[in-house]
Amino acid sequence: MNHKLWTLLLVSAGVAISGTSFNALAQGYWTGPGGAVWKNGSNQCWRTGSWTPAMATAECDPDLVPKPAVKPAVKPAVQPAAQPAVPPPPPVKPAPAPKPKPAPDKPKPVAAKVTLAADVLFDFDKAVLKAAGKSKLDDLAAKVKDINLEVVIAIGHTDSIGSDAYNQKLSVRRAESVKAYLVSKGVEPNRIYTEGKGKKQPVASNKTTDGRQKNRRVEIEIIGTRRN
């Protein structure tokens, strides 16, 4: 199975999976509440953005799992040459069967992941999209229309200013704003999952202005297959 993931989304702010729960396994695949690996319509597993070939499993990526070494075959002992016999007449060869037509290529899986700064999408401490933020999401919605969409996952993050509870709620509100705008651009609402992380997953130090700005973000991941 050939997985080529294009990482496309993710927007800085908070994004909470509304009404839907899922987890990312340590080996790099998305799973449902029962532990079963998520698969798309082509029976291909959904990888997370942190997936690496070392996390491959036999269920999802058997071609990447190390194969056992093959022992060399033992050569048989050489037998003495037999006396030549009179060859029989050559058999009549039947006409070759027509070759089967090659199967059509399966659609290739696509993954795209994008990180958008919350300061581009929203005013400080707000969850209403700015004009610049809508422009970024317009580009994203256009790219979604070029693939057979499976799912859009939006995850919001904040900096450390404020309480845990406040930042969690802010990240969720911003994620829902992103979802609502994508739906207004034609993306099916049942294919968009949101989740808010608040200030729990910083990517930089919250001790500096620049670091806090990087931590205020919304990450969006798109998973689907290319159209033929």
ABEGO torsion letter per residue (X at the ends): XBBBBBBABEBBEBBBBBGBBBBBBAAGBBBBAAGBBBBBAAGBBBBBAABBAAABBAAABAAABBBBBBBBBBBBBBBBBBBBBBBBBBBBBBBBBBBBBBBBBBBBBBBBBBBBBAAAABBBGBABBBAAAAAAAAAAAAAAAABBBABBBBBBBBBABEBAAAAAAAAAAAAAAAAAAAAAAGBBAAABBBBBAEAABBABBAABAAAAAAABBBBBBBBBBBBX
